[in-house]
């Protein structure tokens, strides 16, 4: 999972601009499988991409792609650390830093490298995992206080004392549809004990690990409820972050996922819907084995639909029709290549899946530093030109199920 949660510009949080209301209408129509004025577009940006984009387009150092392109939605993250505590600095030089986070993860960040390294975990035995007790999921500091937290602070960048979630929501709300978000159990386990331990202990102690999953699932369900309550009247949707797959398939059997992981995703989805919030589920990798489960749970759209994992939004639309929406799937590796003809072919072909609504245009994960700022500028212009309804794609037109 990769996300960019910028600090917005100060503004009156109660005053939504007409343009923002149009973006919200565009998003909601797309997620209801209606055709808005045009296909919504946004993305998740690496900080290193943003710096490259600023330089290549000759923009000031505070330029932000969300504002520059007036993108259609943005995601925010509260403090989801199991233990709310400042980073413990274990080593720091001008080139790198090693900290222990509120997940109990020992994380090393070299500032010239795009992503951090998780080196070890405080919870390093199954017995410790079983005994673990977290800070309350509804602790107000998660939503109303600034402070260190792993997801906002240690990624492709490094930031201490991240701003209070509610301040970020209020600052962004005048300009964008703002989504809250919450991780689910698989995302927690990766940060809390590491992917290797998580899979090993599922294999060694499947039922006991299932009990742990249920305990953590209940924890994050309550945190999601608390976040939605904290953001009453301020949120326009909700993202659930939940990587459960890799390039060739799922990390564990679909049956195990359905027994232990799925119920908590379903309950978060249902709670968001009960509060009028559409749900976008972010799950990397090849999730074809459980795609029908997303539909059953009522997930409104799936993201990021990674091309390198065999996901193809045009084929998914043909297979599933308009039973679910799509968010993503434009091949970031094609963007990184920089070939304008290949990029146009990639972008316009994927826009076929937007016919009839049901699609938000984004990359198939996030915009990396390997993408030229000029390339992203070109992508936005293509989507704005060819994503107008009714969609006409010329030589890249493909017949979709239900086309007339």
C-alpha positions as CSV (number, residue, x, y, z in Angstrom):
1,X,0.0,0.0,0.0
2,X,1.2,3.5,-0.9
3,X,-0.6,6.7,-0.2
4,X,0.1,10.5,-0.2
5,X,-1.7,12.5,2.5
6,X,-0.8,16.1,1.9
7,X,-1.5,18.9,4.3
8,X,-4.1,21.0,2.6
9,X,-4.2,24.8,2.3
10,X,-6.0,26.6,5.1
11,X,-9.6,27.4,4.3
12,X,-13.0,27.7,5.8
13,X,-14.0,24.0,6.2
14,X,-17.7,24.8,6.1
15,X,-17.5,26.5,2.7
16,X,-17.4,24.0,-0.2
17,X,-16.7,25.5,-3.6
18,X,-19.1,25.0,-6.5
19,X,-16.3,23.2,-8.3
20,X,-15.8,20.8,-5.4
21,X,-19.5,20.0,-5.4
22,X,-19.3,19.3,-9.1
23,X,-16.4,16.9,-8.4
24,X,-18.4,15.2,-5.7
25,X,-21.3,14.8,-8.0
26,X,-18.9,13.4,-10.7
27,X,-17.5,10.9,-8.2
28,X,-20.9,9.8,-6.9
29,X,-22.4,9.4,-10.3
30,X,-19.5,7.3,-11.4
31,X,-19.8,5.0,-8.4
32,X,-23.5,4.7,-9.0
33,X,-22.7,3.6,-12.6
34,X,-24.1,6.7,-14.1
35,X,-22.4,8.8,-16.7
36,X,-21.2,12.2,-15.2
37,X,-19.8,15.0,-17.4
38,X,-16.4,13.2,-17.6
39,X,-14.5,10.3,-16.0
40,X,-13.1,11.3,-12.6
41,X,-9.3,11.3,-12.2
42,X,-7.0,11.3,-9.3
43,X,-4.0,9.3,-7.9
44,X,-1.6,8.5,-5.1
45,X,1.7,10.3,-5.5
46,X,5.1,9.5,-4.2
47,X,6.8,12.5,-2.6
48,X,9.8,11.8,-4.9
49,X,7.5,12.0,-7.9
50,X,6.1,15.4,-6.8
51,X,9.6,16.8,-6.5
52,X,10.5,15.6,-10.0
53,X,7.2,17.0,-11.3
54,X,7.8,20.4,-9.8
55,X,11.3,20.5,-11.3
56,X,10.3,19.3,-14.8
57,X,7.3,21.7,-15.0
58,X,9.2,24.6,-13.5
59,X,6.7,24.8,-10.6
60,X,7.4,26.2,-7.1
61,X,8.5,23.8,-4.3
62,X,5.0,24.0,-2.7
63,X,3.2,23.0,-5.8
64,X,0.8,20.1,-5.3
65,X,-0.5,17.9,-8.1
66,X,-3.9,17.6,-6.5
67,X,-4.4,21.3,-6.6
68,X,-2.5,21.9,-9.8
69,X,-4.7,19.5,-11.8
70,X,-7.8,20.1,-9.6
71,X,-8.1,16.3,-9.2
72,X,-11.4,14.7,-8.3
73,X,-10.8,13.1,-4.9
74,X,-8.3,12.6,-2.1
75,X,-7.7,10.1,0.8
76,X,-6.8,10.9,4.4
77,X,-5.4,8.6,7.1
78,X,-5.8,8.8,10.9
79,X,-3.3,7.3,13.3
80,X,-3.9,3.6,12.9
81,X,-0.9,2.5,15.0
82,X,-1.8,-0.1,17.6
83,X,0.2,1.9,20.2
84,X,0.0,5.6,20.0
85,X,3.5,6.8,20.8
86,X,6.3,8.9,19.3
87,X,8.9,7.3,17.1
88,X,11.8,6.0,19.1
89,X,14.9,7.1,17.2
90,X,17.4,4.3,17.2
91,X,19.9,5.8,14.7
92,X,19.9,9.0,12.7
93,X,22.3,10.7,10.3
94,X,21.8,13.2,7.5
95,X,21.5,10.3,5.1
96,X,19.2,7.8,7.0
97,X,17.2,7.1,10.1
98,X,16.0,4.0,12.0
99,X,13.0,4.3,14.2
100,X,10.6,2.1,16.2
101,X,7.0,2.9,15.5
102,X,3.6,2.5,17.1
103,X,3.4,-0.9,15.3
104,X,6.5,-2.0,17.2
105,X,8.3,-2.1,13.8
106,X,12.0,-1.3,13.5
107,X,12.1,0.7,10.3
108,X,15.1,1.9,8.4
109,X,14.7,4.8,6.0
110,X,17.5,5.8,3.7
111,X,16.5,9.2,2.3
112,X,17.8,8.6,-1.2
113,X,15.8,5.4,-1.6
114,X,12.1,5.4,-2.5
115,X,10.8,3.0,0.2
116,X,11.7,2.1,3.8
117,X,12.9,-1.3,5.1
118,X,11.2,-3.1,8.0
119,X,14.1,-4.8,9.7
120,X,12.4,-6.4,12.8
121,X,9.4,-6.3,15.0
122,X,8.7,-5.9,18.7
123,X,6.1,-8.6,18.4
124,X,8.4,-11.4,17.3
125,X,6.7,-14.6,18.6
126,X,3.3,-16.0,18.2
127,X,2.8,-15.9,21.9
128,X,3.4,-12.2,22.1
129,X,0.9,-11.7,19.3
130,X,-1.7,-13.6,21.1
131,X,-1.1,-11.6,24.3
132,X,-0.9,-8.2,22.6
133,X,-3.3,-5.5,23.8
134,X,-3.5,-2.3,21.9
135,X,-4.4,1.3,22.8
136,X,-8.1,2.0,22.5
137,X,-9.4,2.1,18.9
138,X,-11.5,5.2,19.7
139,X,-8.7,7.1,21.4
140,X,-9.3,10.7,20.4
141,X,-5.6,11.2,19.7
142,X,-6.0,9.1,16.6
143,X,-8.2,11.8,15.0
144,X,-7.7,15.0,16.9
145,X,-4.0,15.2,17.8
146,X,-0.8,15.7,15.8
147,X,1.9,13.1,16.4
148,X,4.0,10.4,14.9
149,X,2.4,7.5,13.2
150,X,3.8,4.8,10.9
151,X,1.5,5.0,7.9
152,X,1.6,8.8,7.5
153,X,5.2,9.1,8.6
154,X,7.4,6.3,7.2
155,X,6.9,5.6,3.5
156,X,8.6,7.0,0.4
157,X,9.2,10.0,2.6
158,X,9.8,10.5,6.3
159,X,7.8,12.8,8.5
160,X,7.6,13.3,12.2
161,X,4.6,14.8,14.1
162,X,2.1,14.4,11.3
163,X,-0.8,16.9,11.6
164,X,-4.1,15.9,13.3
165,X,-6.3,13.9,10.9
166,X,-9.3,16.2,11.5
167,X,-7.2,19.3,10.6
168,X,-6.2,17.6,7.3
169,X,-9.8,16.7,6.5
170,X,-11.0,20.3,7.2
171,X,-8.2,21.8,5.2
172,X,-8.9,19.7,2.1
173,X,-12.7,19.6,2.2
174,X,-13.3,23.0,0.5
175,X,-11.4,21.8,-2.6
176,X,-11.9,18.0,-2.9
177,X,-14.2,15.2,-2.1
178,X,-12.5,13.8,1.0
179,X,-12.4,10.1,1.9
180,X,-11.4,8.7,5.2
181,X,-9.7,5.3,5.4
182,X,-8.9,2.3,7.5
183,X,-6.6,-0.7,7.2
184,X,-7.9,-4.2,7.6
185,X,-6.2,-7.1,9.3
186,X,-3.8,-8.2,6.6
187,X,-2.4,-4.7,6.4
188,X,-1.9,-4.6,10.2
189,X,-0.1,-7.9,10.3
190,X,2.4,-6.9,7.7
191,X,3.4,-3.9,9.8
192,X,3.0,-5.6,13.2
193,X,4.8,-8.9,12.7
194,X,6.0,-8.9,9.1
195,X,4.6,-10.8,6.1
196,X,6.8,-13.8,6.6
197,X,5.7,-14.3,10.2
198,X,2.1,-13.7,9.3
199,X,2.0,-16.4,6.7
200,X,4.1,-18.8,8.7
201,X,1.9,-18.6,11.8
202,X,-1.3,-19.0,9.7
203,X,0.2,-22.2,8.4
204,X,1.4,-23.4,11.8
205,X,-1.5,-22.3,13.9
206,X,-4.5,-21.7,11.6
207,X,-7.3,-21.7,14.1
208,X,-5.3,-19.8,16.8
209,X,-4.2,-17.3,14.2
210,X,-7.8,-17.0,13.1
211,X,-8.7,-16.0,16.6
212,X,-6.0,-13.3,16.5
213,X,-7.3,-12.1,13.1
214,X,-10.8,-11.8,14.6
215,X,-9.4,-9.8,17.6
216,X,-7.5,-7.4,15.3
217,X,-10.5,-7.2,12.9
218,X,-12.8,-6.1,15.7
219,X,-10.2,-3.5,16.8
220,X,-10.0,-1.9,13.3
221,X,-13.8,-2.1,12.9
222,X,-14.2,-0.1,16.1
223,X,-11.5,2.3,14.9
224,X,-13.3,2.8,11.6
225,X,-16.6,3.5,13.4
226,X,-14.7,6.1,15.6
227,X,-13.2,7.7,12.5
228,X,-16.5,8.0,10.8
229,X,-18.0,9.5,14.0
230,X,-15.1,11.9,14.3
231,X,-15.6,13.0,10.7
232,X,-19.4,13.3,10.9
233,X,-20.5,15.6,8.1
234,X,-17.0,16.0,6.7
235,X,-16.4,12.8,4.8
236,X,-17.5,11.9,1.3
237,X,-16.4,8.3,1.2
238,X,-14.2,5.6,2.7
239,X,-11.2,3.6,1.6
240,X,-10.3,0.2,3.1
241,X,-6.6,-0.7,2.6
242,X,-6.2,-4.5,2.5
243,X,-3.3,-6.2,0.5
244,X,-4.1,-9.9,0.5
245,X,-2.5,-10.9,-2.9
246,X,0.7,-10.8,-5.0
247,X,1.4,-11.2,-8.7
248,X,0.2,-14.7,-9.1
249,X,-2.6,-14.9,-6.6
250,X,-3.5,-14.7,-3.0
251,X,-1.1,-14.9,-0.1
252,X,-3.3,-17.5,1.6
253,X,-6.3,-19.6,0.5
254,X,-9.5,-17.8,-0.5
255,X,-11.3,-20.1,2.0
256,X,-9.1,-18.9,4.9
257,X,-9.6,-15.3,3.8
258,X,-13.4,-15.8,3.6
259,X,-13.5,-17.3,7.1
260,X,-11.4,-14.8,9.0
261,X,-10.7,-11.7,7.0
262,X,-13.8,-11.1,4.9
263,X,-16.3,-10.6,7.8
264,X,-14.4,-7.6,9.1
265,X,-14.1,-6.0,5.6
266,X,-17.8,-6.6,5.2
267,X,-18.7,-5.0,8.5
268,X,-16.6,-1.9,7.8
269,X,-18.2,-1.6,4.4
270,X,-21.7,-1.9,5.8
271,X,-21.0,0.7,8.5
272,X,-19.6,3.2,6.0
273,X,-22.7,2.6,3.8
274,X,-25.0,3.1,6.8
275,X,-23.5,6.6,7.1
276,X,-23.9,7.3,3.4
277,X,-20.2,6.8,2.4
278,X,-19.3,4.8,-0.7
279,X,-16.4,2.4,-0.2
280,X,-13.3,1.9,-2.4
281,X,-11.3,-1.2,-1.4
282,X,-7.5,-1.0,-2.1
283,X,-6.0,-4.5,-2.5
284,X,-2.8,-5.0,-4.4
285,X,-1.9,-8.1,-6.5
286,X,-4.1,-10.6,-8.4
287,X,-7.4,-10.7,-6.4
288,X,-9.4,-12.5,-9.1
289,X,-10.1,-15.4,-6.7
290,X,-12.1,-13.1,-4.4
291,X,-13.5,-10.5,-6.8
292,X,-17.0,-11.8,-6.6
293,X,-16.7,-11.5,-2.8
294,X,-16.1,-7.7,-3.2
295,X,-19.4,-7.6,-5.1
296,X,-21.2,-9.6,-2.5
297,X,-19.9,-7.3,0.3
298,X,-21.2,-4.3,-1.6
299,X,-17.8,-2.7,-2.2
300,X,-18.4,0.2,-4.6
301,X,-15.1,0.1,-6.4
302,X,-11.8,-1.8,-6.4
303,X,-8.4,-0.3,-6.5
304,X,-5.6,-0.5,-7.7
305,X,-6.1,-3.4,-10.2
306,X,-2.4,-3.9,-10.9
307,X,-1.6,-4.7,-14.5
308,X,1.6,-6.4,-13.5
309,X,-0.5,-8.9,-11.5
310,X,-2.7,-9.7,-14.5
311,X,-5.6,-7.4,-13.8
312,X,-7.3,-5.8,-16.8
313,X,-10.2,-3.4,-16.3
314,X,-11.6,-3.8,-19.7
315,X,-11.8,-7.6,-19.3
316,X,-13.1,-7.2,-15.7
317,X,-15.9,-4.9,-17.0
318,X,-16.9,-7.5,-19.6
319,X,-16.9,-10.2,-16.9
320,X,-18.7,-8.4,-14.1
321,X,-20.6,-5.7,-16.0
322,X,-21.7,-2.9,-13.7
323,X,-22.0,-4.9,-10.5
324,X,-18.9,-3.1,-9.2
325,X,-16.8,-0.1,-10.0
326,X,-13.1,0.2,-10.8
327,X,-10.5,2.7,-9.6
328,X,-7.1,2.4,-11.3
329,X,-5.5,-0.1,-13.7
330,X,-3.6,2.3,-16.0
331,X,-0.2,0.6,-16.3
332,X,2.4,2.6,-14.4
333,X,5.2,0.8,-16.2
334,X,4.0,2.2,-19.5
335,X,3.9,5.6,-17.9
336,X,7.5,5.1,-16.6
337,X,8.6,4.2,-20.2
338,X,7.6,7.7,-21.4
339,X,6.6,6.6,-25.0
340,X,3.7,8.9,-25.9
341,X,2.2,6.5,-28.4
342,X,2.2,3.7,-25.9
343,X,0.8,5.9,-23.2
344,X,-2.0,7.1,-25.4
345,X,-2.9,3.5,-26.4
346,X,-2.8,2.5,-22.7
347,X,-5.0,5.4,-21.4
348,X,-7.6,5.3,-24.2
349,X,-8.0,1.5,-24.2
350,X,-8.7,1.5,-20.4
351,X,-11.3,4.3,-20.8
352,X,-13.5,1.8,-22.6
353,X,-14.3,0.4,-19.1
354,X,-15.7,3.8,-18.2
355,X,-18.7,3.5,-20.6
356,X,-21.8,3.6,-18.5
357,X,-20.0,5.0,-15.5
358,X,-18.4,2.9,-12.8
359,X,-14.8,4.0,-13.3
360,X,-12.3,6.4,-11.6
361,X,-9.2,6.8,-13.7
362,X,-5.9,6.3,-11.8
363,X,-2.6,4.4,-12.2
364,X,-2.5,0.7,-11.2
365,X,-0.9,1.6,-7.9
366,X,0.6,5.0,-7.4
367,X,2.7,7.5,-9.3
368,X,6.4,6.7,-8.7
369,X,9.5,8.8,-9.2
370,X,10.1,6.8,-12.4
371,X,7.3,8.8,-14.0
372,X,8.2,12.0,-15.7
373,X,6.2,15.1,-14.6
374,X,5.7,15.8,-18.3
375,X,4.3,12.3,-18.7
376,X,1.8,12.7,-15.9
377,X,0.8,16.1,-17.4
378,X,0.1,14.3,-20.7
379,X,-1.9,11.6,-19.0
380,X,-4.2,14.1,-17.3
381,X,-4.7,15.9,-20.6
382,X,-5.7,12.6,-22.4
383,X,-8.2,11.7,-19.7
384,X,-9.7,15.2,-19.7
385,X,-10.0,15.1,-23.5
386,X,-11.1,11.6,-24.2
387,X,-12.9,10.9,-20.9
388,X,-15.8,13.3,-21.7
389,X,-19.2,11.6,-22.0
390,X,-20.3,10.2,-24.3
391,X,-17.0,8.5,-24.6
392,X,-15.6,8.3,-28.1
393,X,-12.1,6.7,-28.4
394,X,-11.6,6.5,-32.2
395,X,-9.2,3.7,-33.2
396,X,-9.0,2.5,-29.5
397,X,-12.8,2.0,-29.3
398,X,-13.8,-1.5,-28.1
399,X,-17.3,-2.9,-27.8
400,X,-18.3,-3.5,-24.2
401,X,-21.1,-5.6,-22.9
402,X,-24.3,-3.6,-23.0
403,X,-23.0,-1.1,-25.6
404,X,-25.6,0.0,-28.1
